[in-house]
Amino acid sequence: MSERGALRARLDLLAREVAKFGVVGAVGLVVNIGVSNLLWRYTDIPTVRAGLMATFVAILCNYVGFRYWTYRDRDKSGRTRELTLFLLFSAIGAVIETGVLYAATYGFGWNTPVQSNVFKILGIGIATMFRFWSYRTWVFRALPDKDVAVSAEDVAQAVSVPAPAPAPVATVRVETDSARR
């Protein structure tokens, strides 16, 4: 495969991954906004706290979508490690997301339902970029390509490293003295 073809294939795979991530993220967005609005409307929970609670409900929903659809072909050997990292990076994303809502609500006094939704969505958008990078890099690690596994001989041939010359063999000349026989 040519270099250009390989690049095209990698970009196609990345585009599919981004699309799947986006679909799961869209479901998470609906869950997040829906739970936030339900809590804001029907409870006395403060805006930011309700937003944070909704974020964690969406995170749990998203994990299922990411693990079993978006990244189903990725390494599944360390589920405890994976879940721990997922929760860690999701919590960092929640801090980013909630920080935007907090700044709008308490920093600027923008806390009408429309303003809260706008800044909730803005925070989700910023946090999503962080989550995409961290999930694909650290949480759902790619399995090594079977085609990429190469031997040391293949590497030496590829970089044209000459094989070491054989060590000179010392020759021993043995003369026989015919007079002694």
C-alpha positions as CSV (number, residue, x, y, z in Angstrom):
1,M,0.0,0.0,0.0
2,S,1.3,3.4,-0.9
3,E,2.1,6.1,1.7
4,R,-0.9,8.1,0.4
5,G,-3.2,5.0,0.6
6,A,-2.0,4.3,4.2
7,L,-2.7,7.9,5.2
8,R,-6.1,7.7,3.6
9,A,-6.9,4.5,5.5
10,R,-5.8,6.0,8.8
11,L,-7.9,9.1,8.2
12,D,-11.0,7.0,7.3
13,L,-10.5,5.0,10.6
14,L,-10.2,8.2,12.6
15,A,-13.3,9.7,10.9
16,R,-15.3,6.6,11.8
17,E,-14.0,6.7,15.4
18,V,-15.0,10.4,15.7
19,A,-18.4,9.7,14.2
20,K,-19.1,6.9,16.7
21,F,-17.7,9.0,19.6
22,G,-20.1,11.8,18.4
23,V,-23.1,9.5,18.4
24,V,-22.4,8.2,21.9
25,G,-21.7,11.8,23.0
26,A,-25.0,13.0,21.5
27,V,-26.9,10.4,23.5
28,G,-24.9,11.5,26.6
29,L,-25.7,15.1,25.8
30,V,-29.5,14.3,25.7
31,V,-29.2,12.4,29.0
32,N,-27.1,15.2,30.6
33,I,-29.4,18.1,29.5
34,G,-32.5,16.1,30.2
35,V,-31.5,15.1,33.8
36,S,-30.2,18.7,34.4
37,N,-33.5,20.2,33.4
38,L,-35.5,17.8,35.4
39,L,-33.5,18.5,38.5
40,W,-33.5,22.3,37.9
41,R,-37.3,22.3,37.4
42,Y,-38.5,19.8,39.9
43,T,-36.1,20.0,42.8
44,D,-34.5,22.7,44.9
45,I,-31.0,21.4,44.2
46,P,-28.7,24.4,43.2
47,T,-27.9,24.8,39.5
48,V,-24.3,23.7,39.5
49,R,-24.8,20.8,41.8
50,A,-27.8,19.5,39.7
51,G,-25.6,20.0,36.6
52,L,-22.8,17.9,38.2
53,M,-25.2,15.2,39.1
54,A,-26.6,15.0,35.6
55,T,-23.0,14.9,34.2
56,F,-22.3,11.8,36.3
57,V,-25.5,10.1,35.1
58,A,-24.4,10.8,31.5
59,I,-20.9,9.5,32.2
60,L,-22.3,6.1,33.3
61,C,-24.4,6.0,30.1
62,N,-21.5,7.0,27.9
63,Y,-19.2,4.3,29.4
64,V,-21.5,1.6,28.1
65,G,-21.7,3.2,24.7
66,F,-17.9,3.7,24.4
67,R,-16.9,0.3,25.7
68,Y,-19.5,-1.8,23.7
69,W,-19.7,0.2,20.5
70,T,-17.2,3.0,19.8
71,Y,-14.1,1.2,21.2
72,R,-15.3,-2.4,21.1
73,D,-12.3,-3.5,19.1
74,R,-9.8,-2.1,21.7
75,D,-7.9,-3.8,24.4
76,K,-10.2,-5.4,27.0
77,S,-7.6,-7.1,29.2
78,G,-7.5,-4.6,32.0
79,R,-11.1,-3.7,32.8
80,T,-10.3,-2.4,36.3
81,R,-7.5,-0.1,34.9
82,E,-9.8,0.9,32.1
83,L,-12.7,1.8,34.4
84,T,-10.5,3.6,36.8
85,L,-8.9,5.8,34.1
86,F,-12.4,6.3,32.5
87,L,-13.7,7.6,35.8
88,L,-10.6,9.7,36.4
89,F,-10.7,11.4,33.0
90,S,-14.5,11.7,33.2
91,A,-14.1,13.5,36.5
92,I,-11.6,15.9,35.0
93,G,-14.0,16.5,32.1
94,A,-16.8,17.1,34.7
95,V,-14.7,19.7,36.4
96,I,-14.1,21.5,33.1
97,E,-17.8,21.2,32.2
98,T,-19.1,22.3,35.6
99,G,-16.4,25.0,35.8
100,V,-18.0,26.8,32.8
101,L,-21.5,26.5,34.3
102,Y,-20.1,27.7,37.7
103,A,-18.4,30.7,36.2
104,A,-21.6,31.7,34.3
105,T,-23.9,31.1,37.2
106,Y,-21.9,32.6,40.1
107,G,-19.3,34.7,38.3
108,F,-21.7,36.5,35.9
109,G,-25.1,35.8,37.5
110,W,-26.3,34.1,34.3
111,N,-28.7,31.6,35.8
112,T,-31.9,31.7,33.8
113,P,-33.0,28.3,32.4
114,V,-31.8,29.3,28.9
115,Q,-28.5,30.7,30.1
116,S,-27.9,27.6,32.2
117,N,-28.5,25.3,29.2
118,V,-26.3,27.4,26.9
119,F,-23.4,27.3,29.4
120,K,-24.0,23.7,30.2
121,I,-23.7,22.8,26.5
122,L,-20.6,25.1,26.1
123,G,-19.0,23.3,29.0
124,I,-19.8,19.9,27.6
125,G,-18.3,20.9,24.2
126,I,-15.0,22.0,25.8
127,A,-14.9,18.9,28.0
128,T,-15.7,16.7,25.1
129,M,-12.4,17.6,23.3
130,F,-10.5,16.7,26.4
131,R,-12.4,13.4,26.8
132,F,-12.0,12.3,23.2
133,W,-8.2,12.7,23.5
134,S,-7.9,11.1,26.9
135,Y,-10.2,8.2,26.2
136,R,-8.6,7.2,22.9
137,T,-5.1,7.7,24.2
138,W,-5.2,6.3,27.8
139,V,-8.5,4.5,28.5
140,F,-9.4,2.5,25.4
141,R,-6.0,1.6,24.1
142,A,-5.6,0.3,20.6
143,L,-4.4,-3.3,20.2
144,P,-1.0,-3.5,18.4
145,D,-1.4,-4.1,14.6
146,K,-0.4,-7.6,13.6
147,D,1.0,-6.1,10.3
148,V,3.3,-3.8,12.2
149,A,5.1,-6.5,14.2
150,V,8.5,-6.8,12.6
151,S,11.6,-8.7,13.3
152,A,15.0,-7.3,14.0
153,E,16.1,-8.6,10.5
154,D,13.3,-6.7,8.8
155,V,14.3,-3.5,10.6
156,A,18.0,-4.0,9.6
157,Q,17.0,-4.5,6.0
158,A,14.7,-1.5,6.0
159,V,17.5,0.8,7.2
160,S,20.2,-1.0,5.2
161,V,22.4,-1.8,8.1
162,P,25.0,-4.2,6.9
163,A,25.4,-7.3,8.8
164,P,28.6,-7.5,10.8
165,A,31.5,-9.1,8.9
166,P,32.6,-12.4,10.2
167,A,35.6,-12.4,12.4
168,P,38.8,-13.4,10.6
169,V,39.7,-16.9,11.2
170,A,43.3,-17.5,12.3
171,T,45.0,-20.0,10.2
172,V,47.6,-22.2,11.7
173,R,50.1,-23.6,9.5
174,V,51.4,-26.8,10.6
175,E,54.6,-28.0,9.0
176,T,55.8,-31.4,9.5
177,D,59.4,-32.2,9.6
178,S,59.9,-35.2,7.5
179,A,63.4,-35.7,8.8
180,R,62.2,-36.6,12.3
181,R,60.0,-39.3,11.1
